[in-house]
Amino acid sequence: MTGTLYLVATPIGNLEDITHRALRILNEVDLIACEDTRHTRKLLDHYQIKTKTTSYHEHNERERAAELSRMIETGASIAIVSDAGTPGISDPCFRLVRACIEQGLRVVPVPGPAAFVAALIASGLPTDEFFFGGFLPARSTARRARLSEVRRLPATLIFYESPHRIAESLADAREILGEREAVVARELTKLHEDIARGRLSELAERFAVEGAARGEMVILIDRTPLGTEATIETAATMSIAERVDALESEGLDQRAALKRVARDLGLPRAEAYRRLVAERARAED
């Protein structure tokens, strides 16, 4: 009988943000693999969980993944946790999950907190489509190249960033993406939780002040530069075909352009497509 790998989400700050199921599994498994055993022990002690722990982090991931998958193959049940949030989201986990899948072993997600999701739902930015890019590159050249890659995505952009680079990253985003509405969420669910909203230039200036940038941070950036959309009066006179053509000229494919137009007009996508076809047919007559 083989065991099971459980991917257990843990609190990102407030220790109350953990499910009954997660606590039960952490109690029942044979071993908990932790990004930092000392950090996880604080959570386990808080809930009086005595399960044995072992380290599993980016520096020993390759060797430890093989070792842990062998243990699961011989019947052990193992939970993997990161320091905070959902394992595998900008944290080690991938190699072990892949090893278990390749060996036909059971992998079970135990969902819970993720910092970028908490930041998104409280941001006030569109949540219907979003792109999560993990941590931005540390070097400015690579960071600016990464921002250029996602510049035309029709989605709210989300990145993790460290306090000592936050101001530079916001300034780079302003230059590469243009002026956009943005949000910086830090210390989510903790005592000093702060969600700062404003334009990229405003936030870059705010966090350039010494001491303003503290704690773990999430950057969220609106999908559209300010001042580039048609005015309400102009938009009201545009046909669906004209709207789609305009968005395609900005780099969107027809599917994405039609989806955005349908959303802006409050139409089902199928109805927007029907009208698009009819408009183009009339134009050809």
N, C-alpha and C positions, 0 to 999 in steps of 0.2 A: 504494500500500500504506500503510494507516494504522498508527500505532504502538500502544502499550499503556500504560495507567496501572497501575502496581503500587503497592499499599498495603502497605508493608513495616513490620512490627513490629520494634522495636529494644529493647535491654535497658532495664529500669526502674532498674537500678543496676549489677549485676554484668555486666561486659562479656562474660562467657562465655555469657550467656543470649541467644544469637542463633543462628538455624538456618543450616546450610550453604546452604540455598536462598536465604535472605535475603542472605548474603554474595555469592553468585554473581550475584544480580540487581543488587545495588548496584555490582558490578564491571562488569556488562554494559550497563546502561542508558546513555542519552545524557546524562541529567541527573538530579540528586537535588534535589527540592524540600524544604527544611528549615524547620522552625519557627524554629530559630536555627542559622545556618550554623556559627558558632563552636563551639557545643555538639556538633553532629553531626560536625564535623571531628575531634574527639578520638576518636570511635569509628572513623571512616574511617582515620585515621592509625594507630590501634592495629592494624587489619587490612590496612594498606598498600593502601588503596583510593584511587585517584587521580581518580575520576569528578568532573566539574564539579558544583558545587552552586549553588543559588539560594535566596533566601528566600521562604517562603510562610507567612504568619502572619495573625492576626486583623485586623491593620491594613491589609494589602494584599491580603486574600483575594479580594475581588470582582474587582479588576483582574487579579491574577495568575492567577486561575482561567481567565479568558477567554484570556489569553496562552498558558498552558500547554496548554489544550485545543486551541488552534489548532496548536501545535507537534505534538501527538499526531496530529491530523488529517492533518498533512503527512508523517507517518512516524516521528516521534521516539518513543522509549520513555522514559518518565519514572517514577521512583520517588518517592513522597512518604513522608516520615518525620516523626514528631513528636520532641520532645526526649527522650521516653522512652515506651516502651510501644507501643500500637497506635494508629495515626493514626485520627482521627475519634472517639475516645473522650475526650470533654471537650477536644478539640484541633481546630484547623482541618483541614478536609478535605472537608466536605459539599458546598460549592459546586463544587469541582473534579470530584468524583464525579458530581454531578448534571449538570454541563455535558457530561461525557464520555458519560453515559448518553443524554442528549437528542440527542447527535450520532451515536449508534450506535457509539461507540468502545468498545474492549475495556477492562474494568476487572477486575483480578486481585488478590484478597487474598493476602497472604503472612503467615500467622498467626504469632503469637508471644506475648510477655508482655503482660499487662494487670494493672495494680496491683490493681484491685478483685477480679479472679478469684483472684490469689495470696492476697489477704487472706481471701477467703471460704473457700477450701479449708482454710486453717490456723486459722480462727476457732473451730471447734467449734460453730458455730451451724448450723441446718438449711440444707442446700444444695439441697434438692429444688425449692424455689421461692424466688426472690429478686427484689428490685426495685432497680435501680441508678439513682440520681437525679442523678448528676454532682455538681457543687458546690452546696452549700446557699447560698441568698441571703446576702449580706453583712449586710444590715440585719435587726435582730431581728424586726421586724413581719412582713416578707416571709418570713423563715426560719420563724417560728412558723406562718404561714399554710400554707407548704409542708408542714411536718410534719403539720398538721391534715389535709391532703389525703390523706396516705398512712397515716393512723393505723389504719384498719381493713383494710389490705391483709394477706392471709394469707401473708406472705412475709417473709424476712429483708430488712431495709432496709439499703441501702448508699449512702454518700455520700462524696465527697471534701471535705476541709476544710483550711484553712490553720492553721499553728501559733498565730497571734495570735487566732484566733476559736474554737479547739477547745473551750475550757472553757465559753464562752458557749453554743455550739451543743449541747454535752452537757447543760447545765442546761436549755436550752429543750426539748430532746428529753425530758428527765425530766418536765417540767411538762406538755407536750402529750401525750406518748405514755403516761405513767405509768411506774412503775419497771419496767425490763426488763433482762435480761441484755444486755451489749453488749461490743464489742471495739474497740479503737483500734490499728490497725496502722500503724507508721511506719518509714520508711527501709527498705522491703522490699528484700531481696537485697543490702543494703549492709552495711558494717562494723558499724554501730550499729543493726541491725535490732531492732525491739522490737514485741512483740504483747502489749498490755495487755488483760486480761480482768477483768470485774467488772460490777457494776450501774451503771446510768447515773449515779446520784448519786455512787458511789464514784469513777468515772472523771472526773466533772466536778471533784470535789474534788482528785483527783490532778493533773490538768492545769492547775488554777488556780494551782498553786505556780510561782513565777517560775523559768524555766529548764527546766521539765519538758516544755514543748511545743516540740519542734524537728523539722525535717524534714517531708517530705510525708506526709500522713495520710489514712487511710481509716477511716471510722466504720461499724461494722456493728451493727445492733440487732435483737434477737430479735423474732419476729412477735407474741408474746403477753406482755402485762403480767404480772408476777409476782403470784400470789395471786388471779387471776381465774378460773383453771380449776377445775373441780369436783375434789373430793378423789377419790382412787383408789376409795375405798369407794362414794361416790355414783355415780361414773362407771360402776362395774361393774354397777350396777343399772339404768342407763338404756338404753332401747331405741335402735335406730338412729334411729327417727323422732324421739324426744325429743332426741337429740344434734343432729340436723339442725335441728330447730326452735329449739333454744337458740342455735346458731350463726347462724341466720337472724335471730334477734332482736338479734344483735350487729352486723348489717349485711351479712353475707355472703349472696350469692345461693345458690340450692339447689345448683347445680353445684359451687361452691367448698366449700360446707359438706359435701356428700356426699364430695367428694374428701378433705377433712381427716379425716372420720370413718372412711373406708375405710383411710386411712394409719394412724390411731391404733389401729384394730382389727387391722391386718395383713391386710386383706381386699382382693381385687381390686375395683376400682370397680364393675364389672358385678355382682358378687355383692352388694355393699353396696346397690346400687340395687334388685336383686331383692328383698332383704329389706325395704327401705324400702317398696316398693310393697305387699308382702304384709302388713306391719304396719299400714299405713294402710287397707288393704282390710278387715282384721279389725276395726279400730277403727270402721269404718262399719257393720259388721253388727250 
